[in-house]
Amino acid sequence: MTVCVEPAMIGEYEGIIRQIKDVVSARIVTTTEGEIQEIHVLACQSRSPKQLVRDIESAVMAKFGVALDHKKISIAQIQGEMKEEGKAQLRPRLVSVNLTTTGVAAEAKVGLKIGEVVYQGVTAGPGATNNKMRLIVQATINAIEDFLRGTCSFAVEEVAIIPMGRQQAAVVALSLVTPDGEEALIGGAFIKQDEREGIVKATLGAINRKLSILKGEG
């Protein structure tokens, strides 16, 4: 179903979404004709993306009488200090992130501490601006895959820096591949000072909720 929104109403739609519990920010992307293409939402990690999507659909229906296409709602959950003491030992902490460019090539190195061990992820590739962001994500994934010791693999689908209100946020989309199949993951983090750190934290935001389960499979 095609849903069109007048430009003057976009702010009202975003405002309703921001009122939902655990939602930090929302941005609606439309075509020139006003058709909703994407709804980007940043939220805390205390509830599942499915719950948030249902709440967004319900809130918009109740306020505006409009049925949103859930496939156009993307939830990026913010990496932060959440109250998960029981899983603290499996919650990676960023130790270091470095990006170096030599000529037309770039290399990314990411160090993550999980428990008492620091895992290093390294990758290299073309030094194009967008690819540098992907290299940081890939280096983060390499460190995680080292920790998981081959129980699964991740593929980088998309990484972007987007405006969220007065701030910017890193959003990372991944595919998780296990013997049971494939699953899409998405994570986000506000950029405070260092864009590279924001990208790593967004990548971890996509992975963290799965990490204990994945480790258990090994």
N, C-alpha and C positions, 0 to 999 in steps of 0.2 A: 504494500500500500504506500502510495506517494503522500508524504506529508510536507506541506509548504507553510512557511512562516514569514510574515511580513518583517522586513528589517527592523522596524521599530519594536517588534515583539520579542526579538531574540534575547535581549537583556532580561525580559520577564521570565522567559523559559529557563534561562541559565540561573536566575535568582531562585526559582522554585526548586531546581535541582540542588542548588547549594544549601538549601534549608534541610535537606535530608540528612539524617544522622550519619556521621562519619565521612560525609562528603566535604572535601576541602575546597575544590574549585571545579568549575565546569566551563566548557567552551563548545559552542555549536558551530559547525561548518556547513554552509549552505551553497547551493549553486546560484548563478545570477538570477534564476527564476524563483529563488526562495525555497527550493526543495532541500530538505535536511539530508546531507550526505553522511556526516559523522557527528557523534556527540562524544567528546573526550572528557572523561571525568577522573580527577585525582581524589583518592580516598584513603583513609586510614586502613590498617590491616585487620581490624577487629572483627570484620564480617566478610563473608565470601562475596566475590564478584556477582554471583548469581542472585544473591539476596539484594545487593545494591541495584542491579538491573531491574529486578521486580519492583523495588520501591520507586525507582525513577519512572518506570512505566505507569505505576499506580498514581503517583503524584501529578504527572502531566495529564493523565486521563481525568483525574478528579478536578483539576484546575481549569483545563482548557478543552476537555472533551476530545482529546486527540490520542489516537493509538499509535505509539511509536514502534518502529521495527527494532526489536532487541538486537538484531545483528549489526545495527549501526551505532550501538552504544559500546564504547571501549572503556574499560575500567583499569586504570593504572594505580596500583596501591603503593603508597609511599613507604620507602625504606626508612625505618626509624627505630627508636628505642621502645620496643613494645614489651608488654609484660608477659613474657613467655619463659619464665625462669626454668621450667622443667626442660626446655629445649635449648638452653643457653649454650651448652657445649657444642651444639651443631649449628650455631648461628655465626656465620662468617663475619669477621671484622676486617675492615680494610686496613692494611698495614702500609702499603705503598702503591702508587700508580705512576708510571713514567712513560712518556711518549717522546721518542727521538726521531728526527728526520735527517736522512743522509742522502743528498741528491734528490732523486725522485722516489725514494723508498722511505718507509717509516716502520718503526718497531715499537710495539707496546708491551710493557711488563707490568703485571699486577700481582701483588702479594696479599694473600688472605690468611688470616689466622683463624683456625677452626680448632677449638679445644686448646691444646698447648702446641700445636704444630702449625707452621707457616707453609702454605702451599703457593708455589710460584707458577704463574701462567705467562707464557711468552708467545707472541706471534708477530709476523711481519708481512708487509704487502705494499702496494702502491701508496704514495703519500698524498693522494687527493683528500681534500677536506672531509668529505662525507665518509670516505673509507677509513680515515683516521679514527672516527668515532666507532666504526664497526670493529676496528682492530682492538680498541679498548674493551669492547664487549666480548670479543673472541678470546682475548687474554684472560678475562675474568672467567669465562666458561672453561677454558683450559685448566685453570686452577681448581675449579669445582670438579671437573671430570677426573682430575688427578686424585682428589679426595674420594670420589665415588668409585674409583678403580674399575671403570668399564661397565658398570651396571646399567648405564644409559648414555645417551649423547644429546647434545643441544645444537640447534642450527639458528643462526642469526637471521631473523626475518626483516626487522626494521629497527632503526634507531634514529631519533629525532630530538631536536631541541625546540620546544614550543612555548609560546607565551601563555601564562596562566595568571590572569589578573595583573598585578604589578610585578610579578616575578616570572622567572623562566623555569621550566622543568625539563628534565631528561625523561624520555619515554622509550622503553625498549620492548620489542616483541620478539619472542623466541618460539621455536618448536622443540618440544621435548619428545624424544624417541626412546621407547622402552620395548622390551619383548611383547608387551601387551598392546602396543599401538603408538599413536602420535597424539600429542596434546598441545594446544596453543597456550602460551603463557605471556602475560604482559605485566610490566612493573614500571614505576615512576618514582622520581625523587626531585625535590626542588634543588636548584643549583644555588648554593650559598656563596661560595667564592671561586672554587675550582670546577670548571666544566667537566674535567676528566673524572673527578671524584663523583660528581653527580651521575655520570654515565655508569660507573661501577655500581653505585648504590641502586640505580634503577634496575640494573641487571640482577643484583641480589634480591631486589624487591619482587622480581618475577619468579625467582627460584626458591626463596627461603621457605615458603609454606610447603613445598614439596620435599625439602631436603631430608627431613627425618624419615619420611616414607621411603624415599629412594635409597637411603643408606640402609634401611631395614631390609630392603629387597636383596642387598648383597650379603 
